[in-house]
Amino acid sequence: MQLKDYRQLYTRELTENILPFWLEHGLDREHGGIYTCVDRDGTLMDSTKSVWFQGRSLFSFAYAYNEIEQRPEWLEACEVILPFLEKCFDPSDGRMYFEVKADGTPLRKRRYVFSESFAIIGWVEYAKATGKMNYAERALKLFKEVQHWLATPGILEPKYLPTQQAIGHSISMIMMNVAVVLRSVSDDPCLHEQARSSFRLIKDKLYQPEYHALLEMVTPEGELIDTLNGRVINPGHCIETAWFLMEASKVFKESDWADEARDFAIKVLEDAWQWGWDKEYGGIINFRDCKGFPAQDYSQDMKFWWPQTEAVIASLYAYLITRNEKYLEWHQMAHNWMWQHLRDKENGEWYGYLHRDGSVAQPAKGNLFKGPFHIPRMLVKSALLCDEISHM
């Protein structure tokens, strides 16, 4: 297939399968917001709403509207989701819940700030879609609040007791990406500083040259925590971080760290591919141990949907940057495995949870963690990358 064929395929899948599935089966026009706990055919299994996916879905519909086609039903979906997002904030501290009932009644809050991160990127894309820049201003304000929460001991509950100090991969990569998304509507200096500091933490501390691996957590000094949890490699996260770094180096290209970040991103992708690509069955595997011990997580040898989508984006981005044909081959490998195993040709949308050999582990199309985000983001981003590569 040529890049133009991939571009058409990704756009068609977005417009004729993925987003229509969620418009029909997820969008809640009664209470607002979106449901994600749906079975294979879209039947609602649980009316609990993921707060992550209120922001993520707002982002996905607005992102498609901004970059692919200005379809009125996508903007209408944003208008249904947007007011429900307001119900997901705890007025006592300004933070967001993790899950709520169908009508927005709070159920649970967690120590993470991922709900807030996804609300921010959703507001940014909505502001761009509508010209309502007050949402861009709200996004920047919340971003600065999140920075404050992360930087102030005692506001967020730590993952471990003081006997095990640690810094994590997930929040570093997310904050870098959120800064990049916000940069499209703001030139506030805090965005550049966040991208720079996230890059430095990832490269100087989380990356372990001895193991050619980007770990999920290390000590605050950047040393290996030699435990089962401390040795975890999440190849999907590493591949996602790789293209986040590539994008950051592009958005902040005038920075003195941009070239270094771009080159490091390629190294992260190379190492993650070696750890993650399953040479026997294909696809990106869930978890590895950097010392080669059996990984602890029960899903360690499964193939989840989102690492496959990140591999498609990252390989295209790597080719755009390097012109190395190897990355087009990687893209084809990742695409073929994803397209063959994840798509549900009978009921629409994609499976999320596969066994190592690619067989379906469970067929539901969504839950609190899977919904319209990784797949539509990949389809839009990959279509845009195909365009960029074709014109370079």
N, C-alpha and C positions, 0 to 999 in steps of 0.2 A: 504494500500500500504506500502511496505517496502522502506527503504531509497534508495536502489538500483533502485527501480522502479521510484521513483521521479527523481533520477539522470538521468536515461535514458529518462524520459519524458521531462525534462528540456533541455537536450542536443538535443533531436530530434526537439523540438519546435524552438530552436535557429537555427539549421542548415537547417531545412526543411520549416520553415514558416517565422520567423521574419527577419532574415538577407537576405534571398532571396527576400522578398517583397521590401526591401529598395534598394537592388542591381538593381532590375528591374525598380522600380518606382521613386526612389529618386536620384540615382547617376547621376550627370550631366557630361557626358563625353565631352560635347562641351566646356563649360566654366570652368569646374572643380567644386569641391565642391559637395554639396548635397542639394536637395530640400526636404522640409518637409511638405509643405502646399498641401497635397494630399487628395482626396476624398476617400470614402470607398473602391473603386476598384482600387485606385492608380492614378486616373486621376489628373493631375496637376491643382490645383485651383488658384494658385498664385505663380508667379516665384520669389517673394521676398524670400531671403534666411536669415534664422536665423543664426547669427554668433555664438550663443550658440552651435548650432548643427554642425557647422564645427568642433569644438573641441570635442564635445560629440561623434559625429559619428566616428571621427578618433580614439578616445578612444575605442569605442564599437567594431569596426572591429579588431583593433590591440589586444584588450583584449581577444576576442574570438580566435584569431590566436595564441596568447601566451599560453592560458590556456586550450583550448578545442581541436583544431586541426589546423594544419598549412595549411589551404586551400589557394591556390594561389589567388582565386577571392577575398578573404578578404584582402590580402595584396595589391592586385591591387586597391581595393577601397580606401585604405589608400593613395596610390600614386596619386589617382585622387583628393582626398580631401586636401592633404597636401599643394600643391602649392597655392590652392585657399585661404587657411587660411592666407597666407601672405598678401593677398589683404585686409584683414579685420582689419589691423592696421592703425591707424591715425599717419602718420609720424611726425605730429607737436608735439605730446606729448607721443607717444609710447603706448597709450591706444588703445583699440579695440572698434569697432562699435557694435551695437546691431542688426541691420538689414541692409542688402545691397541688391542691385539689382542682377539679375542673373549673370551679368558679374563682379560683385564686386564693382560697383559704390556705395559709401556710401549713406545711407538713414537716419540713426538715430544713435545717441550715447546716452547712459543712464549713470546715475551716479554710477551704480554698477560696480563691477569688476568680475562678473560671467563669461563674455566672456573670460577674461584672465585666470580665474581658469580652465575652461574647455579646453582651448588651452594647458595649462600646463600638465594636465593629459593625453591629447591626445599625446603630444610630448613624454611623458615618455613611454607610451605603445608602440609607434612607435619605439623609440630607442631600447627597449627591443626586439621587433620583428625583427629588421634589423641589430642591432649592431652598428647603426650610433649614437654614443654617443654624437655627437655634439648637437643632439636634446635634450638630457638629460641636457646638459650644458645650452642650451637656456631656458629650462624649469626652471631650478634653478635660472637663472638670472632674468627671468620674475617674478618668485615667490618673489624674494627679492624686485623687483620694486613694486609689489603689496603691500607688507608689508610696504614699504616706503609711498606709496600713502595713505594707510589706517591710518598710524600713523601721517601723516603730515596734520594739519588743513589747509583747504583752497584748497587742491588739488582736493578732491572729494566733490561735493555738498552735504550738509547734508540733511537728510530726512525732518527734521523740522527746523524752525527758532530757534534762540537761546532761545526763550521763552519756548521751550520744548526740553531739552537735553535728548537723549536716546541712548541706545546701543541695537544692534539687534542680534537675534538668528541666522539668515540665514548665515551671513558672518562668524560668529564664527565657525559654524559647517563645512562650506565649506572649510575654511582655514585649519582646523584640518585634514579633509580628504585629501586635496591636499598635505599636509605635509606627510601624511602616504603613499600616492602613490609615491611621490618623494623619500621617504626613500628607495624604492626598487632599486634606481639607484644612490643614494648619501647619504653620512653620514655627510653632512654639519650640524653643530650645530644649525643652525637657524631652522631646521625642528623639532628637539626635543623641542626647546623653543616654537615654534608655537603650537605644539600639547599640551604642558603643559599649556601655557597661555590660549588657547581656552578652555581646560578642566576646568581650574580654573574659567574662566568667566562664563561658562555654569553652573557649579555647585554652585559657590558662589554668583552669581548675577541673572542669568536668571531663575534659579530654585527657585520656591516659595513654601517652605514647608507647609505654611498655606493652600494652595490650592492643594497640591500634583500635581503640574503642572510646566512644563517648558514653559515659556511664549515667545512670539515672540519679545517682547521688554520690557525693564525696564529702570529706570533712571540709570545714570552712577554709582550711589551708590548701585544699585541693589534693588531699591524700586518699588513697584507696581505703575504704571501709571493708575489711576482709571478712565479710559475712555473706550469706546467701543473698540477702537484700542488697548489700553494698556492691556485689559483683554483677548485678543485673545489667545486661545490654538489651535495650528495646530497639531493634533495628528499624521499626516503623517510625519511632520518635526521631531517631538519628537521621533518617532519610528526610523526614519532614523538616527537621532543623536545617539540613543541608540546603533545601531550597528557600527556607526563610532567610538564611544567611546570604544566598545568592541575590534574593530580592532586596535585602537591606543594603548590600553593596551597590546595587543599582540605584535605589532611591536616594541613598546618601553618598553618591559617587564622588562628591567633592571632598569627602572626609579623608583624613590622613590614614584611616584604618580600612578603607573600602577595598583596596586591592588585596590586602592581607586577608580580609574576611572572605573575599571571593575565592582566593586560592585555597583557604582552609575549608571552605564549603565543599569543594571538589574532593578534598582528602576525606572529609567526613562521609561523603556519599560513597567513595571507593571502599572505605573500611566497613561501612554499614552493609554494603552489598555483599562483601565477603562473609560477613557474619550472618546476614539475613536471607540471602537467596538460597532456596532449597534446591540443591543440585540434583536430587533424586526426583522430586515431584514438581518442582517449579513453585513460584510464588514466594512471598516474604513471610518468614516464620516469626512467631510472636516474641520469644525470649531466648537469650543465650546467657551463659555464665562466662565471664571474661577469662576465667582460669580453666574452662572446659569441664567443670563439674555439671551434673544434671541441674537444670534450672528448677527452681522451687515451685513456680506458679503452675497450677493445675492445667492451665491452657497453654503451657509453654510451647508445644509443638503444633498448635492450631494455626489456622490462617484466617485472621480477621479481615474484614473488608477494607478498613482505612489504610493499613500499611501498603496495600496494593495500589490504592489511588495515589498515595504520596510518591510511590516509586515511578508512576507514570509522569507526574509533574516534574520531579527532580531530574529524571533522565533527560527530558526535553530541555529543561533549564540548563543542564550541564552541556548539552550539545550547543545551545545558543551561545554559551560563554566560551567554549573551547573549540568548537567546530570539529571535535573528535568523533568520527563515525561510530566508535564503540558505543557511545551513549545513545545513538539512534537504535543500535542493536538491542541495548538494554531496554529502551522504550518499547520496542516491538515485543520483547520477551514478557515484560510486565503487562503490556496491553493484552497480549494474546491470552495469558493466564487469567487475567482479570475478566476479560470478555467471555471466556469459555466457562468459567466456574461460578461467577457471581451473579450474572443476569438470570432473572426468572422469566423465561420466555412465555410462560402460561399466564402468570398473574401480574406481571409488571414489577418494577423496582428491582432491587438487588438483594440477595442474601447477605447476611452479615457475618455468620459464624460457620466456618468450614473446618473439617478435619484436615490433617496434614496432607492427605492424598487428594484434597479438593472436593470430597463429598460433603454434602450439607449436614451440619451438626444439628442445627435447628432452623426452621424455615421462616420464622417471624421477620417482618420487614422493619420492625422498630421496637425500641424500648426507651428507657431513660437515657441511654448513651448512643443509640443509633437513630438517626432521623435524617432530614434533608440538610446535610452540611458537607461532609467529606466528599460524597459523590458529586453533587452539583458544583461544589467549588472546583473539583478536579476537572469536570467537563468544561466549565467556563475557562479556567486558567489554562488548560491544555489547548483549547481552541485559540486562545490569545497567543500562546507560545508558538503554535503552528503558524499563525499569521506573521509573528515576528521573525521566525526562522526563514519563512518563505521570502521575506523582503530584505533579508540581511545581505 
